[in-house]
Amino acid sequence: MRRIGYWIGRFLGQETGPRTTFILEGLALAGALALAALLRMGWPGVNSFSFDEARVSLMALKMARQGEFARLGMQSSTGVPNFPAAVWIFALPYRLSADPLVATLFVGLLGTSAVAGVWWLARRAWGPWAALSAATLFAASPFAVLYSRSIWSQDLLPPLAVLWAAAGVVGVSRQKAWAVALHIFLAGFAFQVHYAGIALVPATAWLAVRYRLWRQWRALLAGGALAALAAWPFVYTIWCCAPGVQADLQRLWQQPSQTSLAAVRQLGQLGIGANWERLLLGNRWVWDPPLTVALGIASLAAALLIGAGLAGLTWRVWRDARDAQQDWRSVLTALLPAWVVSAPLVFLRSKTAPLPQYQLAALPALCLAAGSVAGLVRGRRWRLAVTALAVAVAAVQAAPVAQGLGVVARRLTRGGIGTPLGRPRAVAQGLMDGRPIVVHTHGDMPEFFGDAAGFSVLLWDYPHRIVDGRSALLVPDEAAHLLATFADLPAWVEAQASGLGGQVRAFPRREGEPPYWALTVEGADPSGFQPVEPLALANGAQLQGWRARLVGGRLRITTWWKIGELLAPGRYHQFNHLRSARRLEGGAEPTAGYDVPLSSHAWQAGDTLITWADFDRPDEVGPFWVDVGMYTWPEVERSAVLDRLGDPLAPIRLGPFDYPDE
C-alpha cells in the first residue's frame, strides 16, 4: 500500500518517470474499461429481445447469411421505416454467428470501445485526470449502459458519435484529409443508423465554419459522397418501389409541428442519470432510502460537473473566438458545446414527440464536459478532488445498475423489461436434439409479432416452423417438439385435449412469469374426435373428424385435418358458420360466424392440423350444425371439395349436435 501511495503521490506531483506514469495511467484506463465491460457485457442474456430487436436481427441474418441486401430498415416511431444502416452494421456479428447473444455482446463491445474513445479524447486535451473522470462517468452512466445492451439501432449512436468526434478533432488539429472525410461521412451516416443521429449535423456545420473546412473541399466532397452513396438504396427504393412509404412520408410531413422543451429535459436526465430505472425495472420501482439519497446526491454532483465543464468550455470558446487555434485541446473545446446543444436544438420543434433515446448522441459529450473540469482547474489538489468526485458519482450509479440487472435476471418487475433473451434462448438450445421444432405462439408473422420474430432468430439454423397458436395446432408426421409460449395458448389446450402423448417439459422464465411448455410427439393421430368420411379440399387439406365441447363457458368447434401430398400454395383461412335448425336452408344467414388463420405457410405433407372456433351461447335452441371450409387470403377464393356430389364450393356441414352441457 505504501508503494501504491508513493506512486500516486509522485504522479500527482508530476515527478514520475515515463514508466511509472504509463503504469498508473494504464491501471486507471483498465479500471474504467473493466467497469464499462462489466456493465455492458456482464449478465449475458439479461437484455430485452422483443419485436424490435428480433426484427432487426432477422433482417441482418438475411443479409449476412442469405445475401439479401437490406434497402429499408425496420419501422421507426415516426411511422416511416428507418434507413437500413443499422441492419448493415448488425449483419457483421450475425455473419460470425446466428446467435443473437453474440450480437448483443457486439453492441456491448462497441459501447466499451466508446469509453476508450472518451478517455483518449480527454487525455489528449486535458490530461490524465480529466481522462479518468470522463471515462469513468461514461462507463457507469446508467443510460449509456442500458443503451449498450440490446440490438437497438439507437445503441449504436454513442459509439458512432465518439468516432465522429475523434475524426473531427484529428482532421482539424492534424490537417488530415482522411479524418475530415470520415467526420463528414459519419455526420451523414449516423442519421441513417437512427434518425436521431441528425443531431451530429449542426455540430459538424459549426466545426466547418469555425475552422474553414471548405478549404479541404476534396475531403468534404469525399465524405459527403460516401454518405450519399450509403443513403441511395433507401432513397431509390422509396422513390420507385414503395408507394406505401411515400404515403406515410406525406402524412408525416402534413402533421403539424410542435415546440417543446422536452428534449432539453431529457438530455439533462441522461447526463445526470435520473429516472433510468423505468427502462429496466419499471415506473413503480423504488430503491431503499439510503440508496435513493445517494443516487440523488450523485445526480446533483454530476449536474454540477457537467454545468461547470460546459461553462468553462464555453468561456474558452468565446475567449478564443478571434484566435482559432487548431491544436487538439482547442478543437475539442470548440466542438463540445456545439455537440451538447445540437441534439436538443434539433428536437426543439418536431412533428413527433421526442424520446429520451433521441439524445444519446450527445451523452458522450456531457461526460467529456464533466471530465474536463479536472483538467481546467488549477492545482493538483483540486484536480484530485474533482476526479475523486467523478469516480464517486460513477461508483454510486454503477452499483444500482448492477443490482437492477441482477433483479430482472431473476424475477419480473411490473413495467420492467420483458422476458430477457437468455430465457427463450435456453428453451431453443434445450430442444435442439435433431428433431424439428414447431413453435406455437401469438401470431405467425415475424413482421408483426415479437415471439414469432424472436424464435425465427433463435432457431435460424435449425429445422423449425412458426404457427399461430391462437387458432391452429400443427403436428408433424414424425418425432418433433411442439413448443407453446404460454400454457393458456389455445394450441396447448387443444394438444392436451387431443391426447397427444409424449414427454411434457416446462422451461422456466423468471419468478412471476409463466413457463414455456414443450411436448415431444411421435406423430400419432389425435383422439376424442367424431370421425367423418374423409373429405379432401383442393388445397391439400383433408377433413378427418370434429368435436363440439365447452371451453371457458363458450362453445368450441374443433376440426381435425390431414395435410396431403399435393399442397396448393397460398395463405389459407378457415370459415366456421354455426347454424340452428331454422337457419339451415334457404340462404339464411348463419347464427354466428368465426374465421381463423391457419398458418398454411408452415404446412408440410403428412402434418396433422387441428383448428377451432369459439362461439358465445346462441339465443336459439338446438340442434345445431357447423359449416366449415377454407379460402385464400386476401383473395378470398374458396377451396373446392374434391370428388363430392353437388356444388364443389359448398361448405362441409358437420352435425347435428345439441349444445354441450356445462
N, C-alpha and C positions, 0 to 999 in steps of 0.2 A: 504493500500500500504506500509506503514511503517513496518507493521508486516511482510509482504512478503519479503521486503528488508532486514529486520533483519534476517529472516530465511536463505535467500540466503547468506548473509554475514557470518553468523555463519557456514553455510555449506561449504563455500569456505575456511574458516579458520580451518576447521576440529575440531571445538569446539562444535559441535552439539551433542545432545544426540541421543540414538538409535531411539527414536520415531520420532524426527524431521527429522533425516536422512531418515528414512523409508518413511515419508510423502513426502519429496521432491523428492526422487527417484521414488516413486510411481506416483507422478504427472508427472514427466518427462517421465517415461515409458508410462503412459496413453496417454500423448500427442503424442508421437511417434506412438503408436498403433492406436490412433484415426485418425491421418493423413494417416497412411497406409491403414486402413479400409475404410476411405472415398474415397481415390483414387482408391482402388481396388474393392470395393463393392458398392460405390456410383454410381449414374446414372445407376441403374439396367436396363439391356437390351440394353445398349449402348455398344455393342461389336459385333464383326464380328460373323456371323453364316452362313457360306457358305459351300462349299463342304467338306473341311477338318473337320470342327467341326461337321457337320451333320453325316459324315461317321463314325467318332469315336463314336458319340452318338448312332447311330444305332447298332453298334457292341456291345457297352456297354449295351444298352437296351436288346438286345437279350440274353446277358449273364446274366443280372440281373433279367430279368422277364420271360425268356423262358428257362433258363438253358442251353443255347448254349455256351459252353466253347470256348473262343477265343484262337485259336492256332497261328494265324497270325494277325499282326496289319495292319493298312492301308498302302498304298503305300508311300514310302518316296521319297525325292527329288533325291535320288541316283538311282531310278528306281527299287529298290527291296523293298519288304514290311518290315515294322518295326517289331520288336518283339511285342508281344501283351500286355506287362506290362502296358502301358498307358490305354488300354481298361479295364484291370482288375481294375485299380485304379478308373477310371470314372464309373465303374459299382457300386461303393459304393454310390454315390449320386443318381444314377438312380435306385438303389434299394429302396431308400426312396421316390422318385418322378420321374415321367416320364417327368417332365417339364425341358427343357434344361436351364431355368433360374436358377434353383436350382444347376445344375452342374456348371454353371459359377460362382455363389456365392461360391460354394465349392472351386473352384480354387482361388478366392479372399481370402477366409479364410485361405487357405494354404499359400498364399503369405503374409498375415498379420502375421501368425504364424512364418514365416521365419524371419520377422522383430524382433519378440520377441526372436527368437533364436540368432540373431546377437547381440541384447542387452545383452543377458545372456553370450555369449562367451566373448564379450569385457569387460563386468563388472567384470567378474572373473579374467581376465588377467590384465587389466589396470585401472580399477576403473570406477566410475560413469560418469565422463566427457567423457571418451572415449566411454562408452556405449551409452550415449546420442548422441554423434557426429555420431558414426557408424550407429545406428538405425535410426536416423533422415535422414541421407543421403540415406540409403537404402529405407526408407519409401517413399521418394519423388523422387527417381531415375526414370526418365521417362521411361527407358527401363524396369526396374523392374515392374513398374506399368502397362505398356501396355502389357507385357507378363505375367500378372496375371489376365487378364480379359476375357480370351477366353478358349474354350475347345480345347486347343492345347497341344500335348504331351510335347513340349519344355517348356511350362509354369510350368511344374512340376519339372524342373531341379533345379531352385534356392532353393525351399523348401527341396528337396532331398539333395542338396549339403550342406545346413546348418545342416541338421540332420546328414549327413555323417561326417562333421567336428566335430560336438559336440560329436558323438560317438567315433571318433578317439581321441579327447582330453581327454575325460573321461576315455577311455580304457587305454591310456598310462599313464596319470597322476595319476590315482587311481588304476591302475592294475586290472581293471575289465574285466574279460574274456568275459562276455556277450556283453560289449560295443565294444571290439575289434572285436568280431564275427559280430556284427551289422555293424561296419565300413567296414569290408571286404565284407559283403553281399551287402551293398549299393553301394560300388565301382563297383561290378559286375552287380548289378541290374539297376543302373542308365543308363547304356548303353542299357538296354532292354526297358527302358521307351522312350528314344530318343537316337539315335546313338551318338549325341554329348556328352552324358554322359560318354563316354570313357575317357574324359578329367580328370576324377577323378582317374583313374587307376595309372598314373605316380606319382601323389602326394601320393597315398597310398603306392606305392612301396618305395618312398623316406622315408616316415614315418617308414615303416617296417625296412628299412636298418639302419636308424639313431638310432632307439630305439630297434633294435634287436628283433623284434616282433616274429621271428621264435621260440623264447623261449616259446611263448604261442601257440604252434603248434596246440593244440586242438581247440582253438578259431579260428585260421586261417582256419583250416580244416572245422570247422562247418560253418563259414561264406561263404567260397568258395563252399561248398557242397550245401548250400541253394541257392546261386546264380546260380549254375549249374542246380539244380532242377527246378528253375523257367525258365531257358532257354530251358529245354529239350523239352517241347511241340512244340516250334518253330523249333528246330533243327530236331526233329523226323519228323515233318510234311513236311519239305523241303526235307529231305533225302528220304522219302518213298512215298510221295503223291503229290509232286508239281514239276514236271519236268520243267514247265514253269519258276518257280522261280529259279531253278538250272541254266537254260539257262541265265536268267537275271544276276545272280551272276557271271557266267562265262564271260559274256560280260563286266560287270563292272570290273572284275579282269584283263581283257585284255586291258582295256583302259590305255593309258599312264598316269603316274603320273606327276604332275606339282608342282613346288615350287613357293610359293607366300607368301609375307608378308601381304596379305590382312587380315589374321586373327589377326595379331598384331594391325593393324589399327582399325579393327572392335572392338577388345577388348577395345582399347582406347576410341572409340566413346561411347561404352556402359558405361564405367566408368565415363566419364565427362558429359554424357547426351547430346551429339552433334548429330544433324540431326535426331532426333527422330520423327520430325513432319511428315516425309514422310509415316510412318506407319499408322498414324491416319488421317492426313489431306491432304496428297499428296505432291508431289515434288514441286509444284508451290506455296505452302502456304508461305506467308511472314508475319511476325509479325510487329507490329508498331515499328518504330525506337527506342523509349526508351526501349521497352521490348527486342528487338534484342540486344541492347547494354548490358542490364542487363544479358541476357542469356549468352552472350559471356564472360562477367566477371565471372559469376558463373561457367562456364565450365573451365575457366582458374584457378579459385580458387580450384575447385575440382581436377584438374590435379596437382596443387601444393601440395595439401593434400595427394593425392594418391602417388605421387612421393616421398614426404618426408617420408611418412609412410613406403613405400617399402624399401627406402634407410636405414632408421633406423632399420627396422626389419632384413634386410639382413646383416647389420653390426653386429647386435647382434648374429645372427646365426653363422656368421664367427668367432666372438669373443669367442662364447661358443662351438666351434666345438669339442674341446677335452673334454669338461665337459658337457656331455649330460644329463643335469638336466631334471627331469621328473615332475616338477611342472606344474600347469595349464598354467602359462604365458610362460614358456619355450617351452612347446609342441605347443601351438598355434602360438608362434613366429616362430618356426621351420616349421610349416605346411604352413603358409600363403604365403610366396614367391613361394613355390612349387605349391601351389594351383592356384596362379595367372598365372604362366608361363606355366602350363600344357596344358591349352586349346589352346593357340596359337601355342605351340610346336607340339601338336598332328596334327593340321591342317596346319602346315608349308608346308608339302608336302602331297598332296592328289590327288585322281583321279577325284574328282568333285570340283567345285569352292566353297570355304567356304562361308557361310552365317552368318550374324550378330548373329542370334539366337544360333549358334553353341558355342558362348562364354558365354552363360547365366549361366553356372555352376560356372564360375569364378566371376560373378558380386558381390555376397556377400563378397567375399574375398577382392575385391577392396574397398568396403565400410568399411570393418573391418580395412584394412590397413590405409585408410584415418582417421578413428576414432582413431586409435592407437596413432596418433600424440598427441592427447590431454592427453594421459597417459604417453607418453615418454618424453615430455618436462618437464623442471623443473620450478617450481614457479607457484603459484596459478593464478597470472595474465595471464601468458602465457597459462595456461590450459583454463581459461575463454575465452581468445581471440580466441584460436583455436576452442573451442566449439561454440562460437558466430559466427565464420566464417562458420562452418559446418551448423549451423542452418539457417544462412542467405542464403547459397547456396541451401539448401533444400526448403526454402520458395520461392526463385526466380524460382526454377524448378517446384515446385508444382503448382504455380499459372497458368502458361500457359497450363499445363496438364489438370487442371480442366476446364480452358476456352476451350481447344480443345475438351474435352468430351461434353461440352455443345453445341459447334458448330455442331459437327457431329450428335448430337441427333436431331438437328432442320433442318439441310439442307445438301444437297450433296455437297461435295468438290471434285474438279477434282483430280482423282488419290487417293483419300482417301478411307476409308473403305466402303464396300458396305452397302446395307440396313441393319441396326442394327437388332439384334434379336428381340427387342421389337416390331417392326412393323409387321412382319409376325405372331408373337405370338399373337398380338392383333387381327389380322384377324381370326386366328384359334379359339380363345376364343369367338370372336363375332359371329361366325357361329355355335357354338356348342349349338344347341337348340333341339337336339333329332333327327333331320333329317340328313341323310348321306350327306357327302361332296365329290364331285368329283373334284379333283384339276387338272386343265389343265395348263400345263407348258411346258417349253422347255425340252423335254425328259421325259421318264417314268421310267428310271432305276436308282435307288439310288446309284448304284455302279459307275455311271459316271456323273450324273447331279446334280448340287447343290440344285436347288429348289425342285427336286424330293426327294432328301435325306432330305432336311430341313423340308418339310411338312410331310414326313413319320415320323419324330421325333415329330413334334408339334401335330400331330393327332394320336399318337401311340395308345392310349386307346380309340379312337373314331372311329366309322364306317366311312371309307373313302376309296377312290380309287385314284390312280395317273395315269393320261393319258397324252400321248404326244400330246399336243395341237397344234403342228405344222402340224399334219396330221389326227387327229381324234377328234370328239366331241362325248362324251358318255353321254346319258341322261337316268337316271334310270326310271323304270316304277312305280314311287312313288314320293311323295314330296321329293325334295332334293335341295341342294345348288350346283350350278355349279360355281366354282372359277377359274378365269383366272388371271395369274400372271401379264399379260400385256394386254392392250386393243388392241394392234395390233397383238396379237396372232391369227392365223387363226381360231382357235376354237371359240374364242369370236366373230369374224366377222361372222362366219357361224351361231352361235347361234342367232345373231341379224337378219341375212338374212332369217332364217328359221321360224321366227315368234314365237319363244318360249316365250310365255307370262309369266309374273311373276314380282316379285319385283326385281329391279336393285339397287344395293348398291355399292358405291365406298368407299374403305378403304384407307386412305391416307398413303403414305410413307412420305419422308421428302420433304422439299422445293427443287424443282429442279428434283424430281423423279416422274414418273407417278404412279397413284394409282393402287391398286389391284381392281378387279371388281368381283362382285358376282351376280348371277341370281338365284332366287328361283323359281323352276319349280314344276309343279304338275303332270307331266307325260303325258302331251298332245302330240299328234302327230305333227310333223313339217309341215309347209306349204310351197308352192312355188315349189313343185316338180312335175315333169311329172310322173304320176303313170304307173306302168308296172304290168303285170300279175306276182304275187309273184313267185320268183324262189329261192328255198332253196338249200344251199350248205351242203355238208356232215359235215362241221364243226359246223353247227348250225345257221349260218347267213342266213337271207332270204332277198333278194333284194325287196324293196318296190317302189322305184322311183329314178329319177335322174333329173339333170338340167345342162344347159350349160349357162355360162354368163362370162362377162369380169370383172376381179378384178385386179386393178393396171395395166391395159393395157395388161394383159395376159388372155388366155382362161382358165377358171376353170371349170372342170367337177366334179360335186358333186353327190355322191350316198348316198341313204338312205337305211339302213339295219335294220332289226329287229332280235334280238338275240332270238333264240328258246330255248326250254326246254332241248334238247339233245345237250349239248355242247361237242365237241371233244377237249380234251386238246391239247395244242400246242401254239407256238408263231407264229401268222399269219401276213403276209404282203399282200397287195393288189396290183395287177398289173393293169395298165391303159394304153392301147395302142390306140393311136389316128391313125385313118386310113382315107385316102382320097378314092375317088371312084376308082382311078386307082390302089390302093394298097389293094383293098378289097378282092380279091381272088387270088388263085394261089400260096399261100405260100409266098407272098411278105412281105418284112419287113415293119413294121408299119411306118407311118410318124414320129411319136415320141412316146416315152415310158416313163412312170414315175411310179415307185414303191414306196409304202409308208408303214411304220409300223402301226399297228392298235391297239396297247396296249391291245392285246387279253387276257393278264393275268388278266385284270380288268373287263372282260365281266361277266355279270350275266344274267340269263334268264329274258326276258321281256325288256331288255335295247333297246333303240334306238341308233344306231350307224350311224353317219354321217361322210363320208370321202370325200376327194377331191384330185385332181391332177391339177397342173398348167402347161400350155404349152405356149411356145412362138408362135407367129403367124406363121403358116406354109407358105412355098412358094407356095404350091399347092392350087388349088381352090376347093371349096366345091362341093357337100355336103360331110359331114364327119360322121364317126361312131367312137364309142369308144368300145373296147373290155375290159371287166373287169372280175376279178376273184380273188381268194385268194390262197395262198400257204403257207406251213410251212417254217419257217426259223430256223436254217440254212439248213434243209434237202432239201428244195426246192421241196416239193411234193405238187402238185396242189390238191385243194379240189374239188371233183366232184360235178356236178349239179345233184340233185336228181329228179327222175320222169320226165325226159325230153327226147324226142326222139333224137336219134343220139348219138354222142360221149359225154359221161358224163364229160369228161375232157376238152371239148371245152369251150372257154370263152363265157361269156354272152355279146351279141352285142347290143349296145344301139345306136339309131339313125334311120334315118339320120337327120342331122341338118346343117343349114348354120352357117357360122362364125358370132358370135353375132356382132351387130352394136356397135360402140363406144358410 
